[in-house]
Amino acid sequence: MRVRTDDEVYRVDAVWLGPPKATFPWRARYVAWGVGIVVFLVVLTIERQMGIGFGFFSTAWALVATIILTRFITQRISHERPLTAVMSMWVRELTAPRERTASSGGAASAARIRVSPQRPRPKLSKKQRARQQAQRRTSASRKKEVRGVRTPARP
């Protein structure tokens, strides 16, 4: 026994070939006619915004652009991927959060960092500071000699 799938139903496109006994020379799905009308109006609006006047050649070029865009759009939609799903995917793709690639600051530089020649010391009380200053004064005024230690020879 063979089980038949329903693929044949979906292979038949819902197309309108034109009025009876006067068909169009091309096949277009119903969705393509709807998309084409909307795209044509959008293209005409963009032309007017760009300052292109309404004339024969501008309308002809709008029709050519409409055909190209409609074919591009309808190639991406099918019974498995309807126009609403493609449009919502497009909107979500445009509004999705992106990773920031630009840095928020400049190059790191040590130009503004203050450097002290001595390491920081803990704060001393007044008595300790006075004692330390007294030691410095006395050690700077007299030198202590150490017996048995040679001084390095100078070249």
FENPELIN-V547019 format. One record per residue. OMEGA is omega as a letter, one per 20 degrees, with the letter a starting at -180 (none if undefined). NEAR is the number of other C-alpha atoms within 12 Angstrom. D_FIRST is the distance of its C-alpha to the first C-alpha in Angstrom with 2 decimals. Layout:
omega	near	d_first
OMEGA	NEAR	D_FIRST
OMEGA	NEAR	D_FIRST
This chain:
omega	near	d_first
r	3	0.00
r	4	3.81
a	6	6.67
r	8	9.68
r	9	13.03
a	9	16.22
a	12	18.12
a	9	18.78
a	11	20.76
r	12	23.00
r	13	23.51
r	14	25.40
r	19	28.86
a	17	30.92
r	19	33.69
a	21	36.67
r	18	37.78
r	16	40.96
a	10	42.30
r	8	40.77
r	8	41.99
a	10	43.80
r	13	41.18
r	13	42.10
r	11	41.79
r	12	39.80
r	18	36.75
r	24	37.35
r	24	35.23
a	19	36.80
r	27	37.37
r	33	39.21
r	24	41.60
r	20	42.43
a	28	42.89
r	28	44.93
r	20	47.32
a	20	47.97
r	27	48.47
r	28	50.82
r	19	52.95
r	20	53.12
r	29	54.13
r	27	56.81
r	19	58.11
r	20	58.35
a	23	60.20
r	17	62.70
r	12	63.23
r	12	63.98
r	11	66.58
a	18	64.87
r	16	65.93
r	19	63.77
a	13	63.85
a	11	61.82
r	13	61.23
r	22	60.56
r	22	57.97
r	17	56.41
r	19	56.16
r	30	54.71
r	24	52.01
r	19	51.24
r	23	51.09
r	29	48.85
a	24	46.35
a	20	46.32
r	23	45.97
r	30	43.30
r	22	41.17
a	16	41.77
a	27	40.74
r	28	37.66
a	20	36.28
r	22	36.07
r	23	34.31
r	22	30.74
r	21	28.38
r	13	27.91
a	16	31.68
a	18	33.54
a	23	37.22
r	18	38.41
r	16	36.83
r	20	38.39
r	18	41.73
r	15	41.82
r	17	40.99
r	15	43.81
r	12	46.24
r	13	45.45
a	12	45.90
a	11	49.28
a	10	50.54
r	11	49.36
a	8	52.24
r	10	53.21
r	7	54.96
r	7	58.61
r	6	59.56
r	8	63.17
a	9	65.74
a	8	67.78
r	7	71.11
r	7	73.12
r	8	73.85
a	10	75.36
r	9	79.10
a	8	81.89
a	8	84.46
a	7	84.77
r	8	84.83
a	9	88.33
r	10	89.23
a	8	92.17
a	6	93.99
r	7	94.28
a	7	91.67
r	9	91.82
r	8	94.14
a	8	94.21
a	9	96.76
r	13	100.09
a	10	102.57
r	10	105.93
a	11	107.69
r	13	105.20
a	15	105.37
r	13	109.16
a	14	109.23
r	15	106.75
r	15	108.85
r	14	111.99
r	14	110.38
a	14	109.40
a	13	112.94
a	13	114.54
r	12	112.10
a	11	112.53
r	10	116.37
r	10	116.78
a	10	115.00
r	9	114.68
r	9	115.47
a	8	113.60
r	7	115.53
r	6	113.93
r	7	111.10
r	9	111.39
a	9	110.39
r	6	108.17
r	5	110.09
a	5	109.67
none	3	109.09
